[in-house]
Amino acid sequence: MPAPSTTLRRSLAAAAALPLLAVALTACGYGSDSKDDDAKKANVSSDGKKLSTDTVKIGYFPNLTHATALVGIQEGIIAKELGSTEVKPSTFNAGPSEIEALNAGSIDIGFIGPSPSINGFTKSKGKSLRIIGGSASGGVKLVVNPKKVKTLDDLKGKKIATPQLGNTQDVAFLNWISEKGWKVDAQSGKGDVSVVRTDNKVTPDAYKSGSIDGAWVPEPTASKLVAQGAKVLLDESKLWPDNKFVITNIIVSQKFLTEHPDVVEAVLRGSVNTNTWINANPDKAKASANTALKTLSGKELPADVLDPAWKSIQFTDDPLAATLDTEAKHAVKAGLLDETDLTGIYDLKPLNKILKAAGKPEVADAGLGVK
């Protein structure tokens, strides 16, 4: 439920370092290389096929909604398609820092949310990136303190956290509030509901202290709150056609796509194969993602957080382009973005070539593809 294209307004640009629409979790510079030597070995395939570059730099979040990257790299599925081309992974905690890294050439391909993708495209006047595939849908919930909030109407007058001003969940919540007929100033968050922008890392502590009454957040933050006694009041997927909306897609630098289309296709093939493996082996995939998280962050998720979070995420090759378009329109409606033309944000030709070869249905770009 968020919206198409959009150039950030200056006031918002100041508030949110690069794109306003970032899946926010706290930037960590240009990312950090994978720390585990064994994991690094999985980044080079033993099969000798030679592609047009020796390395490909892939960025993603240490987050369950980025499990295609976590599992694909952990299990060597992406490396297998790349032959002797080495995967150099970098992890990020926020969309703006990943977009900065893509623009600087520090990464070539990234797994990232819809809002920073929109922002990166519009801020560069359509020259920096293309969305080339899907990765995940869903995994966003409204969770609340059941002692204070029993129904959706009880949210009026309450303090509800979102991850960042103008990020994907913030726009979704503002749009939902608007559809309820309630008024909230988008920039300050003040109004019939108090929208409190809170980093996902500190949201559980904010909930525990009582400084917020609930949160509209992605997984695993939502399940962390539930483990503390919160209750799921609404799963955002219920607000979308077919219960699907994009939460993570795959982007590529336009320069890298032009210079190394064979490598881009290999990464996409690895992504498609990873999603196939995840969906065929959900328990093994869940364990693999958790192992990757432990390698990257030093700790794995406990079962009472991991299990419900994993169940709420769907892994898909389809970028669900129509939902990104809708998300952009919601951001425009909220007054967070100026209307812009998103035509050309998608190039799904390489993905559709791979899907067709695999006997899978091709996916649509909602009219926003490269002409």
C-alpha positions in Angstrom: 0.0 0.0 0.0 2.5 2.6 -0.7 3.2 4.5 -4.1 4.7 5.2 -7.8 7.7 7.4 -8.6 8.8 10.3 -6.7 11.3 12.9 -6.1 11.9 13.7 -2.4 10.9 17.0 -1.1 13.8 19.0 0.2 12.5 19.0 3.7 12.4 15.2 3.7 15.7 14.8 2.0 17.2 16.6 5.0 15.4 14.2 7.3 16.5 11.0 5.6 20.0 11.1 4.2 19.6 9.8 0.7 16.3 8.5 -0.4 13.4 9.3 1.7 11.9 5.9 1.1 14.3 3.6 2.7 13.6 0.3 4.4 15.2 1.6 7.5 17.2 0.0 10.0 20.3 2.3 10.7 23.0 2.7 8.1 26.3 1.0 8.5 28.3 2.8 5.8 29.0 1.0 2.6 28.5 -2.4 4.2 30.8 -5.0 5.6 32.3 -8.0 3.9 31.2 -11.5 5.0 33.4 -12.4 8.0 33.4 -16.2 7.8 36.2 -17.9 5.7 34.0 -21.0 5.1 31.2 -18.7 3.8 33.8 -17.0 1.5 34.7 -20.4 0.0 31.1 -20.8 -1.0 31.3 -17.6 -3.0 33.4 -19.2 -5.8 32.1 -22.1 -7.8 34.4 -25.0 -8.6 33.0 -25.3 -12.1 35.3 -23.4 -14.4 33.0 -21.3 -16.6 34.4 -17.9 -17.3 32.2 -14.8 -17.4 33.0 -11.2 -18.3 34.3 -10.2 -14.9 36.2 -11.8 -12.1 34.0 -10.5 -9.3 30.5 -9.3 -8.7 29.7 -7.2 -5.6 26.3 -8.0 -4.1 24.7 -6.0 -1.3 21.8 -7.1 1.0 20.5 -6.7 4.6 21.1 -9.2 7.4 17.4 -9.6 7.5 14.9 -12.4 6.9 13.2 -10.4 4.1 16.5 -10.7 2.3 16.6 -14.5 2.7 17.1 -15.1 -1.0 20.5 -13.4 -0.7 21.3 -15.0 2.7 20.5 -18.5 1.6 21.7 -18.2 -2.0 25.2 -17.1 -0.7 25.3 -19.3 2.3 24.4 -22.4 0.3 26.6 -21.5 -2.7 23.6 -21.6 -5.1 24.4 -18.2 -6.6 28.1 -19.0 -6.8 27.3 -22.1 -8.7 25.8 -20.1 -11.6 28.8 -17.7 -11.6 31.5 -20.3 -12.3 34.9 -18.7 -11.6 33.4 -15.2 -11.0 33.6 -14.6 -7.2 30.8 -13.2 -5.2 31.9 -10.3 -2.9 29.0 -9.8 -0.4 28.4 -6.6 1.6 25.7 -6.1 4.2 23.8 -3.0 5.0 21.3 -1.9 7.6 19.5 0.7 5.6 18.4 1.4 2.0 20.1 4.8 1.7 23.5 3.4 2.4 23.0 0.6 -0.1 21.9 3.0 -2.8 25.0 5.2 -2.1 27.2 2.1 -2.4 25.5 1.2 -5.8 26.0 4.7 -7.0 29.7 4.7 -5.9 30.4 1.3 -7.5 31.0 -0.3 -4.2 28.3 -2.9 -5.1 27.0 -3.9 -8.5 23.8 -5.7 -7.6 21.6 -5.3 -4.5 18.7 -6.8 -2.7 16.6 -3.9 -1.4 13.1 -2.6 -0.6 10.8 -0.8 -3.0 11.1 2.7 -1.4 14.9 3.1 -1.8 14.6 1.6 -5.3 12.1 4.3 -6.2 14.2 7.0 -4.6 17.5 5.9 -6.2 15.8 5.9 -9.6 14.1 9.2 -9.3 17.0 11.1 -7.6 19.3 10.0 -10.5 16.6 11.0 -13.1 16.4 7.4 -14.1 20.1 6.8 -14.7 21.4 4.9 -11.7 19.6 1.6 -11.4 17.1 -0.9 -12.8 14.9 -3.4 -10.9 15.7 -6.7 -12.5 13.8 -9.2 -10.3 11.8 -10.0 -7.2 12.8 -11.6 -4.0 10.2 -11.4 -1.2 6.6 -10.4 -0.5 4.9 -9.7 2.8 6.5 -9.9 6.3 5.0 -6.6 7.6 2.6 -6.4 10.5 0.9 -4.0 12.8 1.5 -5.3 16.4 0.2 -3.6 19.5 0.0 -3.7 23.3 -3.2 -5.8 23.8 -3.8 -4.0 27.2 -4.1 -0.7 25.4 -5.3 -1.6 21.9 -8.0 -4.2 21.3 -9.4 -3.2 17.9 -8.1 -1.1 15.0 -10.3 1.8 16.0 -8.5 1.9 19.4 -5.4 3.1 17.5 -6.8 6.7 17.6 -4.8 8.7 20.1 -2.1 6.0 20.5 1.7 6.1 19.7 2.6 3.7 16.9 6.2 3.3 15.7 7.4 3.0 12.1 11.0 2.5 11.1 11.8 5.8 9.4 10.2 8.9 8.0 9.0 8.1 4.5 10.2 4.5 4.5 8.1 1.7 3.0 6.2 0.9 6.3 5.8 4.5 7.2 4.1 5.3 3.9 1.9 2.2 4.3 0.8 3.2 7.8 0.2 6.8 6.8 -2.0 5.6 3.9 -3.9 3.3 6.1 -4.5 6.1 8.6 -5.8 8.3 5.7 -8.2 5.6 4.6 -9.6 5.5 8.1 -10.4 9.2 7.7 -8.0 10.2 10.4 -5.5 13.1 10.1 -1.8 13.0 10.7 0.9 15.5 9.6 3.2 13.3 7.6 6.4 15.0 8.5 5.9 15.5 12.2 3.9 12.4 12.7 1.4 14.3 14.9 -2.3 14.0 14.7 -5.1 11.6 15.4 -2.5 8.9 15.8 1.1 9.7 16.9 3.5 8.1 14.3 6.8 7.7 16.1 9.8 7.0 13.8 11.9 4.5 15.6 14.9 2.5 14.4 14.0 -1.2 14.2 16.9 -2.0 16.5 15.5 0.0 19.4 11.7 -0.6 18.8 11.6 -3.7 21.1 13.1 -1.6 23.9 10.7 1.3 23.2 7.8 -1.1 23.4 9.1 -2.7 26.6 9.4 0.8 28.2 5.9 1.8 27.2 7.0 4.7 25.1 5.1 3.3 22.1 1.8 1.4 22.1 2.6 -0.6 19.0 4.4 -0.6 15.7 3.9 -1.1 11.9 7.1 -3.0 11.2 8.8 -5.6 9.1 9.9 -9.0 10.3 11.6 -10.1 12.4 10.9 -6.9 14.5 7.2 -7.7 14.6 7.8 -11.2 16.0 10.3 -9.8 18.5 7.5 -7.6 19.8 5.1 -10.5 19.9 7.6 -12.5 21.9 7.4 -9.6 24.4 3.7 -9.9 24.7 2.5 -7.8 21.8 -0.4 -9.0 19.6 -0.7 -8.9 15.8 -3.6 -6.7 15.0 -3.1 -6.6 11.2 -1.0 -8.4 8.6 -0.3 -5.8 5.9 -0.6 -8.6 3.2 -4.4 -8.7 3.9 -4.6 -5.2 2.5 -3.2 -6.2 -1.0 -4.7 -8.1 -3.9 -3.8 -11.8 -3.7 -2.2 -10.9 -0.3 1.0 -10.0 -2.1 3.1 -6.9 -2.1 6.8 -6.3 -2.8 9.0 -6.0 0.3 12.4 -6.9 -1.4 13.5 -6.7 -5.0 16.8 -7.0 -6.9 18.4 -3.9 -8.4 21.5 -3.5 -10.6 23.7 -0.6 -11.5 22.8 0.4 -15.1 26.5 0.6 -15.9 27.1 -3.0 -14.6 24.0 -4.3 -16.5 25.3 -2.8 -19.8 28.9 -4.0 -19.3 28.3 -7.5 -17.8 24.9 -8.8 -18.8 26.1 -12.4 -18.6 27.0 -11.9 -14.9 23.6 -10.3 -14.2 21.9 -13.2 -15.8 24.0 -15.7 -13.7 23.0 -13.9 -10.5 19.4 -13.9 -11.5 19.6 -17.6 -12.3 21.1 -18.1 -8.9 18.3 -16.1 -7.3 15.6 -18.1 -9.1 17.2 -21.4 -8.1 17.5 -20.2 -4.6 13.8 -19.2 -4.3 12.9 -22.6 -5.8 15.1 -24.3 -3.2 13.7 -22.2 -0.3 10.1 -22.9 -1.3 10.8 -26.7 -1.7 12.8 -26.9 1.5 11.3 -24.3 3.9 12.8 -25.8 7.2 16.3 -26.2 5.7 16.1 -22.8 4.2 15.0 -21.2 7.4 17.9 -22.9 9.3 20.3 -21.7 6.5 19.1 -18.1 6.8 19.5 -18.2 10.6 23.0 -19.6 10.2 23.9 -16.8 7.8 22.4 -14.2 10.3 24.6 -15.7 13.1 27.7 -15.4 10.8 26.9 -11.8 10.0 25.6 -10.4 13.3 27.0 -12.8 15.9 23.6 -14.1 17.0 20.8 -16.2 15.5 17.1 -15.6 16.0 15.3 -17.7 18.7 12.6 -20.1 17.5 9.8 -18.0 19.0 10.9 -15.1 16.7 12.2 -17.0 13.7 9.3 -19.4 13.1 6.4 -16.9 12.9 8.5 -14.3 11.0 9.5 -16.9 8.4 5.9 -18.0 7.9 4.8 -14.5 7.0 7.3 -14.0 4.2 6.8 -15.3 0.6 9.8 -15.8 -1.6 9.1 -15.0 -5.2 10.9 -14.2 -8.5 8.1 -11.8 -9.4 8.9 -8.2 -8.4 5.2 -7.5 -8.1 5.6 -4.3 -10.1 2.0 -3.1 -9.8 2.4 -3.0 -6.0 5.5 -0.9 -6.3 3.6 1.5 -8.5 0.8 1.6 -5.9 3.3 2.2 -3.1 4.7 5.2 -4.9 1.2 6.6 -5.4 0.6 6.3 -1.7 3.8 8.3 -1.0 2.6 11.0 -3.3 -0.8 11.1 -1.7 0.8 11.4 1.7 2.7 14.4 0.5 6.1 12.8 1.0 7.0 12.6 -2.7 6.6 14.7 -5.8 4.9 12.8 -8.7 7.4 11.5 -11.2 7.6 9.1 -14.1 8.8 5.6 -13.1 8.9 4.4 -16.7 12.2 2.5 -17.1 12.7 1.5 -13.5 12.3 -2.2 -14.5 14.3 -4.3 -17.0 12.8 -7.8 -16.6 14.0 -9.1 -20.0 16.9 -11.1 -18.4 14.7 -12.6 -15.7 11.9 -13.5 -18.1 14.5 -15.2 -20.4 15.6 -17.3 -17.4 12.0 -18.1 -16.3 11.0 -19.1 -19.8 14.0 -21.5 -20.0 13.1 -23.0 -16.7 9.5 -23.5 -17.8 8.2 -20.9 -15.3 5.7 -18.2 -16.1 7.1 -14.8 -17.1 6.5 -11.7 -14.9 5.1 -8.3 -15.8 6.6 -4.8 -15.3 3.2 -3.0 -14.9 4.1 -0.7 -17.9 7.2 0.6 -16.1 9.8 -1.3 -18.1 12.6 -0.1 -20.3 11.2 1.0 -23.7 
